[in-house]
Amino acid sequence: MNSIIEKIGRIGIVPVIALENAEDARPLAQALCRGGLPCAEITFRTDAAQEAIRIMAEEFPDMLVGAGTVLCVEQVDRAVSAGAKFVVSPGLNPKVAAYCQDKGIPILPGTANPSDVEAALEMGLEAVKFFPAEAAGGIKMIKAMSAPYGNVKFMPTGGINADNLKEYLDFEKVIACGGSWMVKKELINAGKFEEIERLTAEAVTKMLGFTLSHIGINAQDEASANKTADTFETIFGMAKKEGKSSVFAGTGIEVMKTPYLGANGHIAVGTNDMERAVYHLERRGISFDVATAKRDDNGKLKAIYLKDEIGGFAIHLVQK
């Protein structure tokens, strides 16, 4: 899959923005980056689109800036000349899609039914926009269409919000979601960029879904590990379950049979999507110990430790 599309997948949410004034591009980009979403789809619904793309692309080089509502090849040229790295269209216009492919420009054309998806497949596309998502059947429609088209990835847009975001992203065929709830026109026009930053950060938090999975305690040997687990079972009724290298008390306490990572032990933090969580935490300056990475039979990351301890505990992410 194209590297730009893959990066969109790691980011997870693509803010869809209709800017009326190009001077709002700078503070808006800053708010999105600070909120944790270094990405923007600037729609060609307004005359300010091209200049807004240019400002974001030039002044925020770490941002992934694309053009949306692209209806003709002339708009493709304008968008790319301004610095757009990808193109999104509301429907599948064969002329526009072919032009982008010939130019090596990643495009996510709009689809709403199996015929649209087949047309995209015929053109060699691996990822498409699903629009208007909620009106066209939502996640149920995407799941139904994914059955015969197993290799296609979808970016649903239209009706996505903080409440249904997780439902869409939980489905493996959804590469990312496009949405405007954190960048509503009235907030931009009112200059409420701090509120946009807050809503953006809230969206990222909900997307990653960090929760405490379990706490690991370092015991000195197998006997002391069993004794510790027995104590939790006796006092709190947490059923003991012995494994090869550790003993669990319930599902929240893991006692290691020999000292493992962390001065005191480890804390496991669950997340909705491992790869996405690693991407966003690395953006915040968090480093990972790649030697501790564990993957499933399909190569998907299922666990990895952070390099630094917190309060004497090693920290590792686990897939929920």
Secondary structure, DSSP 8 states (H G I E B T S, - for coil): --HHHHHHHHH-EEEEE--S-GGGHHHHHHHHHHHT--EEEEETTSTTHHHHHHHHHHH-TTSEEEEES--SHHHHHHHHHHT--EEE-SS--HHHHHHHHHHT--EE-EE-SHHHHHHHHHTT-SEEEETTTTTTTHHHHHHHHHTT-TT-EEEEBSS--TTTHHHHHTSTTB--EEE-TTS-HHHHHTT-HHHHHHHHHHHHHHHH--EEEEEEEE-SSHHHHHHHHHHHHHHH---EEE-SSEEEETTTEEEESS--SSSSEEEEEEES-HHHHHHHHHHTT--EEEEEEEE-TTS-EEEEEESS-BTTEEEEEEE-
